[in-house]
Structures are given as C-alpha cells and as structure tokens.
Amino acid sequence: LQRLARAVHARFGLPAIIPLGRWGLPWPVPRRARVHIRFGRPVPVGPACARPSEEVVNEVFARYTAELRRLFDEHKALLPAGVAARGLTIVRRVRPAGRL
C-alpha cells in the first residue's frame, strides 16, 4: 500500500490516503475498540409545552449539561489520559430566530 500511495503521489502530486480498518482491510471494516456506555440520571424537563420560553429551555439545558459533566467526571478514569485531561467541552448552538 505504501508503494501505491507513493506512486499516486509521484504521478498526480496528491497524497493517497488509504484508510485501513481491522485486519488491514480497507476502511469499512472498523478497528476493534473498547466502548464504554454510561447512563446518567433522568433530567426533569417539566410538563410538555408546544412553545417553551427561552428561560425554560435554558433551565432544562443547564440541568442536562450538569448531568453530562457529573457523568464525565465520575467516569473519566476509563478514558485515555490525554482525553480525560482535555476535559469535557459542551457547545450550545442556537439557531437564528424563525429557522427550524
């Protein structure tokens, strides 16, 4: 594969990236990896509302992110050291008004 990548690079000037999966097969066969799944506590959201206020949405989001942080902190010892050291970053993206 390295020879093929070099030949493609020499001929076309582009790097030939050939992702490999498990057993050296092409990419669709994934590499084996340990996956840890943890379930947190239920986050109370209150009664159903077709058009919740921004304040209600912010309160529920704050409870949700607090539970995510608690879960991360409780189980970060299972992560690779570099990943755990970076911590957890939560980004809330807000849509412009009027867009679904």
C-alpha positions in Angstrom: 0.0 0.0 0.0 2.8 2.4 0.7 4.2 1.8 -2.8 0.8 2.5 -4.3 0.5 5.7 -2.2 4.0 6.9 -3.3 3.2 6.1 -6.9 -0.1 8.1 -6.8 1.7 11.0 -5.1 4.5 11.0 -7.7 2.2 10.8 -10.6 -0.6 13.2 -9.5 1.1 15.3 -6.8 -1.7 14.3 -4.4 -1.3 12.2 -1.3 -3.1 8.9 -1.5 -4.6 8.3 1.9 -5.8 4.7 2.2 -7.6 4.3 5.5 -7.3 0.8 6.9 -9.6 -1.0 9.3 -9.4 -4.2 11.2 -7.1 -6.9 9.9 -5.6 -4.4 7.4 -8.7 -4.4 5.3 -10.0 -1.2 3.7 -11.8 1.3 5.9 -15.4 -0.1 6.1 -14.1 -2.8 8.4 -13.6 -0.9 11.7 -10.8 -1.5 14.1 -11.7 -3.1 17.4 -12.1 -0.6 20.2 -13.4 -0.7 23.7 -16.6 1.3 24.1 -17.9 2.3 27.5 -21.5 3.3 27.8 -22.8 5.0 30.9 -26.3 6.1 31.7 -26.9 9.2 33.8 -29.8 10.2 36.0 -33.0 11.3 34.3 -33.2 15.1 33.7 -36.6 16.5 34.7 -38.0 18.7 31.9 -41.4 19.5 33.3 -44.7 19.3 31.5 -44.9 19.1 27.7 -45.2 22.5 26.1 -45.5 23.3 22.4 -43.7 26.6 22.7 -41.5 26.7 25.8 -40.0 30.0 26.8 -36.3 30.7 26.3 -35.9 30.7 30.1 -37.4 27.2 30.4 -35.2 25.9 27.6 -32.1 27.4 29.3 -33.0 25.8 32.6 -33.5 22.4 31.1 -30.3 22.7 29.1 -28.4 23.7 32.3 -29.7 20.6 34.1 -28.8 18.4 31.2 -25.3 19.7 30.9 -24.8 19.5 34.6 -25.7 15.8 34.5 -23.3 15.3 31.5 -20.5 16.9 33.4 -21.2 14.8 36.5 -21.2 11.6 34.4 -18.0 12.6 32.7 -16.2 13.5 35.9 -17.4 10.2 37.6 -16.1 8.0 34.7 -13.2 9.9 33.2 -10.7 7.4 34.7 -11.8 5.0 32.0 -10.7 7.4 29.2 -7.2 7.7 27.8 -5.2 10.1 30.0 -4.9 12.7 27.2 -8.7 12.7 26.5 -9.5 13.0 30.2 -7.0 15.8 30.6 -8.8 17.9 27.9 -12.0 17.6 29.9 -15.5 18.0 28.6 -16.5 20.8 26.3 -20.2 21.4 25.7 -21.2 23.8 22.9 -24.7 25.0 22.6 -25.6 26.1 19.1 -28.5 28.5 18.8 -30.5 28.7 15.6 -31.4 32.1 14.2 -34.9 33.2 15.0 -37.5 31.8 12.6 -35.5 28.8 11.5 -36.4 25.2 12.4 
